[in-house]
Amino acid sequence: MTEAEVPPPGEAEEASPAGAMGEGRFAKPPEAPPKPKALDEGPDPDAWIVTFSDLLTLLMTFFVLMFASADPVKEKIQEAFGQTSGVFGLYRRSFLQDVTVVPRRNINQDRLQVFLADIGAVDIDVTRDDRGLVVTLPTDAYFRPGSASIDEKARKRVAALAEYLQYSRHKIRVEGHTDNREYSSATYPSAWELSLARAHTMLLELVDKGIPQDRVSVTGYGPSHPRFDNFSRLGRARNRRVEIIILGGLESP
């Protein structure tokens, strides 16, 4: 081919389909544009909730363990056993022996009666009058005749009752009573002095078990406040008594 017959460069490319096909077969695909980088939004503003919830869980666990390791755990155990006895907050000594009583601000008559039965103090009577809740102890079962010394067999029952009453928020008055024939002695020349001495002995038991002194008072009435007639032996025996009175504001049954 002569130089006159050489096609121009543009025409040669258009007339070479094989060359065009080759370029299309082996050509690299165009690269995708780079993805834009995510904007740095900083720390999650709600991430503190996770740490805070963990802290609360740890604190709750800590205080539960502290509470469980303290002395009141006995009261919680006792309360749990009390639910099985049918009266909330009391317990059966057949289940649990060495415990203190459940703290409560108010004293309920029904609970107290069940408690006294549980500790074997079936001779203690619980009534209610205008003064409040009256816990009556027969002196023949708790004191020697003509004496203000408490019987050792009854001391444990009195101590348990004192532990129960120490958690009441109410004032407590201890009253001593005799019958009209209770004899006097050199130690207690009159029935009034004997009744006061017995009431004072009972008050010391209450204070010894933790009842604050500013919540208790004592008085002796001798034979002047009989609850029953003094004409029979039974009436006189029931008039010889010490009353622990939880004054006013009692919890309803």
Buried (B, 14 or more C-beta within 10 A) or exposed (E): EEEEEEEEEEEEEEEEEEEEEEEEEEEEEEEEEEEEEEEEEEEEEEEEEEEEEEEEEEEEEEEEEEEEEEEBEBBEBBBEBBEEBEBEBBBBEEBBEEBBBBEBEBBBBEBBBBBBEBBEBEBBBBEEEEEBBBBBBBBBBBBEEEBBEBBEEBEEBBBBBBBBBBBBEBBBBBBBBBBBEBEBEEEBEBBBBBBBBBBBBBBBBBBEBEBEEEBBBBBBBBBEBBBBEBEEEEBBBBBBBBBBBBBEBBBEE
